[in-house]
Amino acid sequence: SWGRARECASDREPEFWLCQNSVRHFQRKCRVNFWLELVIKTVLVLFLVVLPVALVVIFGELKISAHIQSRIGPYFAGGRFGWAQPLADGAKFIQKEDLIPAGADNAVFRFAPYVVLMGTFATFVVIPFGPDLAAEQLDVGIFFLLAVSSLSTLGVLMAGWSSANKYSLIGGLRAAAQLIAYELPLVLAAVAVVVQAGTLSLSGIVEAQASMEIFGLNIHLPYVLTGQILSFIIFTIAALAELSRIPFDMPIAESELTMGYLTEYSGLRFTMFFLGEYAAMISLAAVASTLFLGGYYLPGLDTDALKVAGPFILLGKTLILCFVFIWMRWSWPRLREDQLQSLAWKWLIPLALANIAVISIFK
């Protein structure tokens, strides 16, 4: 430790510098090991959690949208229910040629999809799936989660600017303005939860809901039923805007910008953006479930039962919120740009700040 290095100075000065160098070497090694471990865990989460659930959500959207619009939906790939349609679409995109515009910034254009995906997948590393089941237990988990999720904004800007296409550039600028505007109410809604729970740890927030007390009464209910309903609504609206889905799909807006920042992407890179959208939907739904719906906790189950049932409980809550996101997409028209910005700056942010003040007073 650094304190031990200080103690060495009382004997001989060279020994102190030897200890000091050892401490610095140890600190550098720890930093390297942390990032290596984070990358490995992120890849494992990608293949074991995100991809299977994303395929289920994509198939669900195909069927739900078909039902809302009174049509059949996929029924060829995979037989009567069309369960293999997401796999068929993925195989189709992978076979397409990967085109790069002649005037594009090659390196930035190629790297943008990876930034979007890594920012999304890294959020799953700190989400607790059970009492002792999390890839990384961080005391500042909610801070880490909100920080890495913001990387998607950088990836979208990179894609729009590097494409050498005016529609892509406008789409990227719209996306940046939208994501920055709705990051604020998203973070403020999470702050209200942190104030009530008294911790930045995601596991601590779930445990706080499991041992919830109001005026001395043990009620053990999630925060959405104990004073955080406004925060939940704000978080859900902001999450939908973060996904750039209808009614907040101004960065893409096919009738205006062709496909916005995605216009010049094809093949596997377009597939990565497409997968990133659904991975982000699952991520934000899982975060909302953790913050407001009790996460892996279900009243009446003890710790031993939650170790087994916890992942399935969290998955069920996440899929319910994904259904809500899909339902809203196919039920609302697109907002105008001024309506989109007014909703964030004139309504959601003031409401979120007032909500924090009220929660703080009662806390």
C-alpha positions in Angstrom: 0.0 0.0 0.0 1.0 3.7 -0.3 1.1 3.8 3.5 3.7 1.0 3.6 5.8 2.9 1.1 5.7 5.9 3.4 6.9 3.8 6.3 9.9 2.7 4.3 11.1 6.3 4.2 11.8 6.2 7.9 14.7 3.7 7.3 16.5 4.4 4.1 15.5 6.8 1.2 16.3 4.3 -1.6 14.1 1.7 0.0 11.2 4.2 0.0 11.6 4.8 -3.8 11.7 1.0 -4.3 8.4 0.7 -2.5 6.9 3.6 -4.3 7.8 2.1 -7.7 6.3 -1.2 -6.6 3.0 0.5 -5.7 2.9 2.3 -9.0 3.5 -0.9 -10.9 0.8 -2.6 -8.9 -1.7 0.3 -9.6 -0.9 0.1 -13.4 -1.4 -3.7 -13.3 -4.8 -3.3 -11.5 -6.0 -0.8 -14.1 -5.0 -3.1 -17.0 -6.6 -6.1 -15.3 -9.8 -4.1 -14.6 -10.3 -3.1 -18.3 -9.4 -6.6 -19.6 -11.8 -8.2 -17.2 -14.5 -5.6 -18.2 -14.0 -6.4 -21.9 -14.2 -10.2 -21.2 -17.3 -9.9 -19.1 -18.9 -7.6 -21.7 -18.4 -10.2 -24.5 -19.7 -13.0 -22.3 -22.8 -10.9 -21.5 -23.3 -10.2 -25.2 -23.4 -13.9 -26.2 -25.1 -15.3 -23.2 -27.7 -12.6 -22.4 -28.1 -9.8 -25.0 -28.2 -11.8 -28.3 -30.8 -14.4 -27.2 -33.1 -11.8 -25.6 -32.6 -9.4 -28.5 -33.8 -12.1 -31.0 -36.9 -12.7 -28.8 -37.6 -9.0 -28.7 -37.2 -8.6 -32.4 -39.6 -11.5 -33.1 -42.0 -10.0 -30.5 -42.0 -6.6 -32.3 -42.7 -8.3 -35.6 -45.7 -10.1 -34.2 -47.0 -7.3 -32.0 -46.8 -4.7 -34.8 -48.6 -7.1 -37.1 -51.4 -7.6 -34.6 -51.7 -3.8 -34.0 -52.0 -3.3 -37.7 -54.4 -6.2 -38.3 -52.0 -8.3 -40.4 -50.4 -11.7 -40.2 -46.7 -10.8 -39.7 -43.9 -13.3 -40.4 -45.2 -16.9 -41.1 -42.7 -18.4 -43.6 -39.3 -18.6 -41.9 -39.6 -21.1 -39.1 -43.0 -22.5 -40.0 -46.4 -21.2 -39.0 -45.3 -18.8 -36.3 -42.3 -17.4 -38.2 -39.9 -17.8 -35.2 -36.8 -17.9 -37.5 -37.5 -14.5 -39.2 -34.9 -12.6 -37.0 -32.3 -15.2 -37.9 -33.2 -15.0 -41.6 -32.9 -11.2 -41.5 -29.6 -11.4 -39.8 -28.3 -13.9 -42.4 -29.5 -11.6 -45.2 -27.7 -8.5 -43.8 -24.5 -10.4 -43.2 -24.4 -11.5 -46.9 -24.8 -7.9 -48.2 -21.8 -6.0 -49.4 -20.1 -3.6 -46.9 -20.0 -0.3 -48.7 -18.0 2.8 -47.7 -18.6 6.1 -49.4 -15.7 7.5 -51.4 -15.7 10.7 -49.4 -16.2 9.2 -46.0 -13.7 9.3 -43.1 -12.8 5.6 -43.3 -11.6 5.0 -39.8 -14.4 6.9 -38.0 -17.0 5.4 -40.3 -15.9 1.9 -39.6 -15.5 2.4 -35.8 -18.8 4.1 -35.1 -21.0 0.9 -34.8 -18.5 -0.5 -32.3 -18.8 2.5 -30.1 -22.6 2.3 -30.1 -22.6 -1.4 -29.3 -19.9 -1.3 -26.6 -21.7 1.6 -24.8 -24.8 -0.5 -24.7 -23.4 -3.8 -23.8 -21.2 -2.4 -21.0 -24.4 -1.4 -19.1 -25.3 -5.1 -18.6 -22.0 -5.7 -16.7 -23.3 -3.9 -13.5 -27.0 -4.9 -13.6 -27.6 -7.4 -10.8 -29.5 -10.5 -11.9 -29.7 -12.0 -8.3 -28.5 -11.4 -4.8 -25.0 -12.5 -5.7 -25.3 -12.5 -9.5 -23.7 -9.5 -11.2 -20.7 -9.4 -13.6 -19.3 -6.5 -11.6 -20.4 -5.1 -8.2 -19.7 -1.4 -8.2 -20.5 0.9 -5.3 -21.1 3.6 -7.9 -23.0 1.3 -10.3 -25.6 3.8 -11.4 -23.0 6.4 -12.1 -21.0 3.9 -14.3 -24.2 2.8 -16.0 -25.3 6.3 -17.0 -21.8 7.2 -18.1 -21.2 4.3 -20.4 -24.7 4.5 -21.8 -23.9 8.0 -23.0 -21.2 6.7 -25.4 -24.0 5.8 -27.9 -24.4 9.6 -28.5 -20.7 9.8 -29.5 -21.1 6.8 -31.8 -24.2 8.3 -33.6 -22.3 11.6 -34.1 -19.3 9.7 -35.5 -21.6 7.8 -37.9 -23.4 11.0 -39.1 -20.3 13.2 -39.5 -18.1 10.6 -41.2 -20.6 9.5 -43.8 -20.0 12.5 -46.1 -23.7 12.7 -46.7 -25.9 15.7 -45.8 -28.8 13.6 -44.7 -26.5 11.6 -42.4 -25.0 14.8 -41.0 -28.4 16.3 -40.2 -29.5 13.0 -38.7 -26.4 12.9 -36.5 -27.0 16.5 -35.3 -30.6 15.7 -34.6 -29.6 12.6 -32.7 -27.1 14.5 -30.6 -29.5 17.3 -29.8 -32.2 14.8 -28.9 -30.0 12.4 -26.8 -28.4 15.3 -24.9 -31.9 16.8 -24.2 -33.3 13.5 -22.9 -30.2 12.4 -21.0 -31.0 15.1 -18.4 -34.5 13.9 -17.4 -33.2 10.3 -17.6 -30.4 11.1 -15.1 -32.6 13.2 -12.9 -35.2 10.5 -12.6 -32.4 8.1 -11.5 -31.1 10.7 -9.0 -34.5 10.7 -7.3 -34.2 6.9 -6.8 -30.6 7.3 -5.5 -31.9 9.9 -3.0 -34.6 7.6 -1.7 -32.3 4.5 -1.6 -29.3 6.3 -0.2 -26.9 4.5 -2.4 -25.4 4.5 -5.9 -25.1 0.7 -6.0 -27.6 -1.1 -8.1 -27.7 -4.0 -5.8 -28.1 -1.6 -2.9 -31.1 0.0 -4.7 -32.8 -3.4 -5.1 -32.1 -4.3 -1.5 -33.6 -0.9 -0.4 -36.8 -1.8 -2.3 -36.8 -5.3 -0.7 -36.7 -3.7 2.8 -38.8 -0.6 1.9 -40.2 1.3 4.9 -42.6 4.2 4.9 -43.2 6.0 8.2 -42.0 2.9 10.1 -44.2 0.4 8.2 -42.5 -2.5 6.4 -44.2 -2.7 3.0 -41.5 -4.3 0.8 -42.9 -2.9 -2.5 -41.0 -1.5 -5.5 -40.4 2.2 -5.8 -42.9 2.7 -8.6 -45.6 1.9 -5.9 -44.1 4.0 -3.2 -43.7 7.5 -4.4 -41.6 7.1 -7.6 -44.4 6.9 -10.1 -43.5 10.3 -11.6 -39.8 9.3 -11.8 -40.8 6.1 -13.6 -42.9 7.9 -16.2 -40.1 10.5 -16.8 -37.5 7.7 -17.1 -39.7 5.7 -19.5 -40.4 8.7 -21.8 -36.7 9.7 -21.8 -35.7 6.1 -22.5 -37.9 5.9 -25.5 -36.4 9.1 -26.8 -32.9 7.7 -26.1 -33.8 4.8 -28.4 -34.8 7.2 -31.3 -37.9 5.2 -31.8 -41.4 6.5 -32.8 -42.6 9.0 -31.6 -39.0 10.2 -31.1 -37.5 9.0 -34.4 -36.5 12.4 -35.8 -32.8 11.4 -36.3 -33.9 8.7 -38.8 -37.2 10.1 -40.2 -37.4 8.1 -43.5 -39.7 10.6 -45.1 -37.3 13.5 -44.4 -33.7 12.1 -44.1 -33.9 8.8 -46.0 -32.4 6.9 -42.9 -30.6 9.7 -41.2 -27.2 8.8 -39.8 -27.7 5.2 -41.1 -28.2 6.1 -44.7 -24.7 5.1 -45.9 -24.4 2.0 -43.8 -24.9 -1.5 -45.2 -24.2 -5.1 -44.6 -22.8 -6.1 -41.2 -22.3 -2.6 -39.9 -26.0 -1.7 -40.5 -26.8 -5.0 -38.7 -24.7 -3.8 -35.7 -26.7 -0.5 -35.5 -29.9 -2.5 -35.8 -28.9 -4.9 -33.1 -27.7 -2.0 -31.0 -31.2 -0.5 -31.0 -32.7 -3.6 -29.5 -29.9 -4.2 -27.1 -30.3 -0.6 -25.9 -34.1 -1.2 -25.5 -33.4 -4.3 -23.4 -30.7 -2.4 -21.4 -32.9 0.5 -20.6 -35.8 -1.8 -19.7 -33.6 -3.8 -17.4 -32.3 -0.5 -15.8 -35.9 0.7 -15.3 -36.9 -2.6 -13.8 -33.9 -2.4 -11.4 -34.6 1.1 -10.3 -38.4 1.2 -10.1 -39.8 -2.4 -10.2 -37.6 -4.1 -7.7 -35.1 -5.7 -10.1 -34.7 -9.4 -9.3 -36.7 -9.1 -6.1 -40.3 -10.4 -5.7 -42.2 -10.0 -2.4 -42.6 -13.3 -0.6 -39.3 -14.9 -1.8 -36.3 -15.4 0.5 -32.7 -15.0 -0.5 -32.2 -18.6 -1.5 -35.2 -18.6 -3.8 -34.1 -15.3 -5.4 -30.7 -16.8 -6.2 -32.5 -19.2 -8.5 -35.5 -17.2 -9.6 -33.9 -13.7 -9.6 -32.7 -13.8 -13.3 -36.1 -15.0 -14.5 -37.9 -12.3 -12.5 -35.7 -9.5 -13.9 -36.1 -11.0 -17.4 -39.9 -11.0 -17.0 -40.0 -7.4 -15.9 -37.7 -6.4 -18.7 -39.7 -8.1 -21.4 -42.9 -6.4 -20.0 -41.3 -3.0 -20.4 -40.0 -3.9 -23.9 -43.6 -4.7 -24.8 -44.6 -1.2 -23.6 -41.8 0.4 -25.7 -43.0 -1.6 -28.8 -46.7 -0.8 -28.0 -45.9 3.0 -27.9 -43.9 2.8 -31.1 -46.8 1.4 -33.1 -49.5 3.6 -31.4 -48.1 7.2 -31.7 -47.3 9.4 -34.7 -43.9 11.1 -35.0 -43.4 14.4 -33.1 -42.1 17.5 -34.7 -38.6 18.7 -33.7 -39.9 21.7 -31.7 -42.4 19.4 -29.9 -39.7 16.9 -29.1 -37.4 19.6 -27.6 -40.2 21.4 -25.8 -41.3 18.2 -24.1 -37.8 17.7 -22.7 -36.8 21.2 -21.7 -40.2 22.7 -20.7 -41.8 19.7 -19.1 -39.7 16.7 -18.2 -36.7 18.5 -16.7 -38.7 20.9 -14.5 -40.9 18.0 -13.3 -37.8 15.9 -12.6 -36.2 18.6 -10.5 -39.4 19.2 -8.6 -39.7 15.5 -8.0 -36.2 15.4 -6.6 -37.1 18.2 -4.2 -40.2 16.4 -3.0 -38.4 13.1 -2.5 -35.6 14.8 -0.7 -38.1 16.5 1.7 -39.8 13.2 2.6 -36.4 11.4 2.8 
